[in-house]
């Protein structure tokens, strides 16, 4: 069960500095569908809850699953080149449908660009995602500041209401993920939406959660929230709004050569909508 932490640190102002990283998320065309009706959802990559739609490419995906409530986890149908990437019929039964996508590892190399050094660009990302201790560990490991190679893997979830959408989100066994403690389609969220950030199957203490909130008029607000020692936070949400939650972890790697990654970032994303009043 989820409990409200006694204190949550939240930055409630819209971020004014440029975002260093591109988020990745699953964006359903409709967050509520009737049983058996077509369900379409895209893989999105971009900033500030806006991004390009990516086709389904099997070599870039290691997991594409779904689960209806507490039912069995099943693979989602997918065809090479599909855009949007998810195109299927919703289950014939009502319930909360959890969509899961895990990408393959990809790489980014930080080098000097547009007047900013590799170290400045890497530091900007690390500080924005609040990856405590990474910069100090980078220097302590004797790694170069002039060219920094990072591998990254995405773990995206989306919650879709099939019919009434009753049911609960749950741990889907991803290396990192965000689990909603209430159902955004059926539960009372007047006190906020409790969530928990997991890393390697365990709570991630003091996790930073970046929340992207899209209003009915299309405007997007971005706020930063801090989880407690059990990785839990309660987030303020509004009826009629769409949400993307993002949390990033960074793990060290041992590069065999200069072209090998020294770091692995793991990105958790959760998308859902809160029905209008």
C-alpha positions in Angstrom: 0.0 0.0 0.0 1.1 3.6 -0.7 1.2 6.1 2.1 1.6 9.8 1.8 5.1 10.9 2.9 5.2 13.5 5.7 7.2 15.9 3.6 7.6 16.2 -0.2 9.9 18.7 -1.7 8.5 20.1 -5.0 9.6 22.8 -7.3 6.3 24.2 -8.4 7.6 26.8 -10.9 7.9 26.0 -14.6 11.5 25.3 -15.5 13.1 28.2 -17.3 16.4 26.6 -18.2 16.8 24.5 -21.4 16.3 20.8 -20.8 19.5 18.8 -21.6 17.9 15.4 -22.3 15.2 14.0 -24.5 12.5 12.1 -22.7 11.0 8.9 -24.2 7.4 7.9 -23.5 4.3 6.0 -24.8 1.6 8.3 -25.8 -1.9 6.7 -26.5 -4.1 8.6 -28.9 -6.9 8.0 -26.4 -6.4 7.1 -22.8 -9.9 5.6 -22.5 -11.1 3.1 -25.0 -14.1 0.7 -25.2 -13.4 -3.1 -24.9 -12.5 -4.5 -28.3 -12.1 -1.1 -29.9 -8.9 0.0 -31.7 -6.1 1.1 -29.5 -3.2 3.2 -30.9 -0.2 4.6 -29.1 3.0 6.0 -30.3 6.6 6.0 -29.0 7.6 9.6 -28.5 11.0 11.1 -28.1 11.4 14.8 -27.4 11.4 17.6 -24.9 8.7 19.3 -22.8 6.1 16.6 -23.6 6.4 17.3 -27.3 8.3 15.0 -29.7 8.5 13.0 -32.8 6.7 9.7 -33.3 9.0 6.7 -33.7 8.2 3.6 -35.7 8.4 0.2 -34.1 11.9 -1.2 -34.9 12.5 -4.7 -33.4 16.2 -4.3 -33.0 15.6 -1.2 -30.9 13.1 -3.0 -28.6 13.8 -5.7 -26.0 10.3 -5.8 -24.4 6.8 -4.8 -25.5 4.2 -6.2 -23.1 0.8 -5.5 -21.7 -1.2 -6.5 -18.7 -4.9 -6.0 -17.8 -5.1 -5.3 -14.1 -3.7 -8.2 -12.1 -3.9 -10.5 -15.1 -1.1 -12.2 -16.9 1.6 -10.2 -18.7 1.3 -10.8 -22.5 3.3 -9.6 -25.5 1.8 -6.8 -27.5 1.4 -7.4 -31.2 3.9 -5.3 -33.3 5.0 -5.1 -36.9 8.2 -3.7 -38.2 7.8 -0.1 -39.3 4.4 0.4 -37.6 3.7 4.1 -36.8 2.3 4.6 -34.4 4.2 1.7 -32.9 1.3 0.2 -31.1 -1.7 -0.7 -33.2 -4.1 -3.3 -31.8 -7.6 -4.0 -30.5 -8.1 -3.3 -26.8 -8.9 -6.4 -24.6 -12.5 -7.6 -24.7 -12.7 -7.2 -20.9 -12.8 -3.9 -19.0 -9.9 -3.0 -16.7 -6.8 -0.9 -16.3 -4.4 -1.8 -19.1 -0.7 -1.4 -18.5 1.5 -0.9 -21.6 5.2 -1.6 -21.2 8.1 -0.9 -23.6 11.8 -1.4 -22.9 14.3 -0.2 -25.5 17.7 -1.7 -26.4 20.8 0.1 -25.2 21.8 3.1 -27.2 24.7 5.6 -26.9 25.4 9.2 -26.8 28.8 10.8 -26.9 29.3 14.2 -25.3 31.9 16.3 -27.2 32.4 20.0 -27.5 29.5 21.6 -29.4 28.1 25.0 -29.9 30.7 26.6 -27.7 30.0 24.2 -24.8 32.6 21.6 -23.7 31.8 18.0 -23.3 32.1 18.3 -19.6 29.7 21.3 -19.5 27.1 19.4 -21.6 27.5 16.2 -19.4 27.4 18.2 -16.2 24.3 20.0 -17.4 22.5 16.7 -17.9 23.7 15.2 -14.6 22.6 18.3 -12.6 19.3 18.6 -14.3 18.4 15.0 -13.6 19.9 15.3 -10.1 22.2 12.3 -10.4 24.1 12.9 -7.2 27.7 11.8 -7.0 28.1 11.1 -10.7 30.4 14.0 -11.5 32.6 13.4 -8.5 32.8 9.6 -9.3 33.7 10.5 -13.0 36.7 12.4 -11.8 37.6 9.9 -9.2 37.7 7.1 -11.8 40.1 9.1 -13.9 37.8 9.4 -16.8 38.2 11.9 -19.6 36.3 15.2 -19.5 36.9 15.8 -23.2 34.8 13.0 -24.6 32.3 11.1 -22.5 30.3 8.1 -23.8 27.1 7.2 -22.1 24.8 4.2 -22.8 21.1 4.6 -22.1 18.0 2.4 -21.9 14.4 3.5 -21.6 11.6 1.9 -19.6 8.3 3.3 -20.5 4.8 2.5 -19.1 1.4 3.9 -20.0 -1.9 3.4 -18.2 -5.1 3.1 -20.4 -8.6 2.7 -19.2 -10.5 -0.1 -21.0 -14.1 0.6 -20.4 -14.5 1.7 -16.7 -10.7 1.0 -16.3 -10.9 -0.5 -12.8 -7.8 -2.1 -11.4 -4.3 -1.1 -10.2 -0.9 -0.3 -11.6 1.8 -2.7 -10.4 5.5 -3.5 -10.5 6.1 -4.8 -14.0 9.6 -6.1 -13.3 11.5 -3.4 -15.2 15.0 -2.4 -14.0 13.5 1.0 -13.1 9.9 2.1 -13.2 7.3 4.4 -11.7 4.3 2.7 -10.1 1.1 4.6 -9.5 -0.5 4.0 -6.1 -4.0 5.0 -7.2 -5.9 4.5 -10.4 -6.1 7.9 -12.2 -9.3 6.8 -14.0 -11.4 5.6 -11.1 -9.9 6.8 -7.7 -10.3 10.0 -5.8 -7.2 12.1 -6.6 -8.2 15.2 -4.7 -5.3 14.5 -2.3 -2.9 13.9 -5.2 -1.6 10.8 -6.9 0.8 8.7 -4.9 3.7 7.1 -6.8 6.8 5.0 -6.1 10.0 4.9 -8.0 11.7 1.5 -8.2 15.3 0.7 -9.2 16.4 -2.9 -9.7 13.2 -4.0 -8.0 13.7 -1.9 -4.8 12.5 1.5 -3.8 14.8 4.3 -5.0 15.3 6.7 -2.0 15.1 10.5 -2.7 14.4 9.9 -6.3 13.8 13.0 -8.4 10.5 12.9 -10.4 10.1 15.3 -13.3 6.4 15.8 -14.0 5.1 17.1 -17.4 1.5 18.3 -17.3 -0.4 19.0 -20.5 -3.6 21.1 -20.0 -6.7 20.9 -22.2 -5.5 23.9 -24.1 -2.2 22.2 -25.0 0.1 24.2 -22.7 2.7 22.2 -20.8 3.9 22.9 -17.2 7.0 21.1 -15.8 7.6 20.6 -12.1 10.2 18.8 -10.1 9.3 16.6 -7.1 11.4 14.7 -4.5 10.5 11.2 -3.3 11.0 10.2 0.3 13.3 7.4 1.7 11.0 4.8 0.2 10.9 6.3 -3.2 7.4 7.6 -2.6 5.9 10.9 -3.5 2.4 12.3 -3.9 1.9 14.4 -7.0 -0.7 17.1 -7.5 -2.8 16.3 -10.6 -5.8 17.9 -12.2 -8.9 16.6 -14.0 -8.7 16.8 -17.7 -4.9 16.9 -17.8 -2.4 14.5 -19.4 0.8 13.5 -17.5 4.3 12.2 -18.2 6.4 11.3 -15.2 10.1 10.8 -15.6 12.9 9.6 -13.3 16.5 8.8 -14.3 19.2 6.7 -12.6 22.9 6.5 -13.6 25.1 3.5 -13.1 28.9 3.2 -13.8 30.3 0.9 -16.5 33.9 -0.2 -17.0 34.9 0.9 -20.5 37.4 -1.3 -22.3 38.5 1.6 -24.5 37.9 5.3 -25.2 34.9 4.6 -27.4 33.1 2.4 -24.8 30.5 3.9 -22.5 31.6 4.8 -19.0 28.0 5.3 -17.7 24.6 3.7 -18.2 21.5 5.8 -17.6 18.2 4.1 -17.0 15.1 6.2 -17.7 11.7 5.4 -16.2 8.6 7.0 -17.7 4.9 6.8 -16.9 2.1 8.3 -18.9 -1.6 8.6 -18.0 -4.5 11.0 -18.1 -7.0 12.2 -15.5 -10.5 12.3 -16.8 -12.3 15.6 -16.9 -14.7 16.6 -14.2 
